[in-house]
Amino acid sequence: MRDNANTNNVSSVGVLVQPGRSKRLLLLFALIILFIIMAGVLTYLLQESQRERRVKQNVLNKNPEITRVYSIETLGGWGEGKEFSLVVESEGKIYRVWTAGDGNLSDKVLLRD
């Protein structure tokens, strides 16, 4: 017969496990997973920010009449082609314009004189 006092800290494969160590390992594993998720989200946000800056620069370079970009919105969902809607100032008027990101405007609507 086994001595119960000695088997409390022994795992099923016979490895001695210190009390509280499994909780620390679980906490470490959870922190690593959390770090990986946060790194992924940060990477995604940085890529989106960089994409919007590139679109803004393309629109300003190809359309010299545009003097200011007020906002940029990304249209489309996962797996869809990206299109962008921008609110811009051109010749003293405010317009909403659409582009595929290359700077060429596909449409333009006057918002305010």
C-alpha positions as a printed Julia matrix, in Angstrom:
113×3 Matrix{Float64}:
   0.0    0.0     0.0
   1.18   3.53   -0.83
   1.93   6.21    1.67
  -0.69   8.95    1.07
   1.53  11.66    2.52
   4.1   11.15   -0.24
   1.67  10.78   -3.18
  -0.13  14.13   -2.77
   2.57  16.01   -4.66
   3.18  13.35   -7.34
   1.55  13.72  -10.75
   0.09  10.79  -12.69
   3.41  10.18  -14.44
   5.33  10.11  -11.2
   6.9   13.59  -11.46
   7.11  15.56   -8.27
   5.0   18.74   -8.55
   5.48  21.48   -6.01
   2.27  22.91   -4.55
   1.38  26.23   -6.21
   3.7   25.66   -9.18
   0.88  24.63  -11.5
  -0.93  27.89  -10.71
   2.2   29.87  -11.55
   2.64  27.96  -14.81
  -1.0   28.58  -15.71
  -0.58  32.29  -14.94
   2.59  32.44  -17.05
   0.83  30.66  -19.92
  -2.13  33.1   -19.69
   0.24  36.09  -19.72
   2.06  34.75  -22.79
  -1.25  34.26  -24.62
  -2.37  37.76  -23.61
   0.91  39.22  -24.86
   0.54  37.43  -28.22
  -3.02  38.73  -28.63
  -2.0   42.29  -27.72
   0.93  42.15  -30.15
  -1.42  40.99  -32.91
  -3.91  43.78  -32.26
  -1.15  46.38  -32.12
   0.32  45.12  -35.4
  -3.1   45.29  -37.08
  -3.74  48.85  -35.85
  -0.31  50.03  -36.98
  -0.86  48.53  -40.44
  -4.25  50.24  -40.76
  -2.77  53.56  -39.69
   0.05  53.23  -42.19
  -2.41  52.32  -44.96
  -4.52  55.4   -44.23
  -1.44  57.66  -44.3
  -0.45  56.16  -47.66
  -3.96  56.72  -49.09
  -3.96  60.31  -47.85
  -0.57  60.96  -49.43
  -1.66  59.35  -52.74
  -4.8   61.51  -52.88
  -2.85  64.7   -52.13
  -0.14  63.87  -54.69
  -2.53  63.03  -57.55
  -5.04  65.8   -56.84
  -3.19  69.1   -56.27
  -6.5   71.0   -55.97
  -7.12  69.21  -52.64
  -5.59  71.3   -49.89
  -6.66  69.4   -46.77
  -7.9   65.95  -45.75
 -10.24  66.06  -42.75
 -11.0   62.35  -42.32
 -10.48  58.94  -43.87
 -12.86  55.99  -43.52
 -12.14  52.46  -44.7
 -15.06  50.84  -46.5
 -15.49  47.09  -46.93
 -15.09  44.17  -44.6
 -12.82  41.19  -44.2
 -11.77  39.75  -47.54
 -13.42  42.52  -49.55
 -11.55  45.01  -51.66
 -10.58  48.12  -49.77
 -12.16  51.4   -50.73
 -11.7   54.64  -48.85
 -14.0   57.59  -48.25
 -12.32  60.9   -47.46
 -13.67  64.29  -46.44
 -11.45  66.86  -48.14
 -11.2   70.58  -48.78
 -10.8   71.64  -52.38
 -11.03  75.19  -53.72
 -12.55  76.39  -50.43
 -15.35  73.79  -50.49
 -15.78  70.57  -48.5
 -16.24  67.33  -50.48
 -16.59  63.64  -49.76
 -14.47  61.67  -52.23
 -13.94  57.95  -52.82
 -10.78  56.18  -53.9
  -9.42  52.65  -54.1
  -6.29  53.84  -52.33
  -4.27  54.67  -55.42
  -5.17  58.37  -55.27
  -7.49  58.34  -58.29
 -10.92  59.62  -57.26
 -13.87  57.46  -58.29
 -16.57  59.87  -57.1
 -16.95  63.29  -55.5
 -19.92  64.82  -53.63
 -20.16  68.41  -52.39
 -20.86  68.53  -48.64
 -20.54  72.25  -47.9
 -19.78  75.44  -49.82
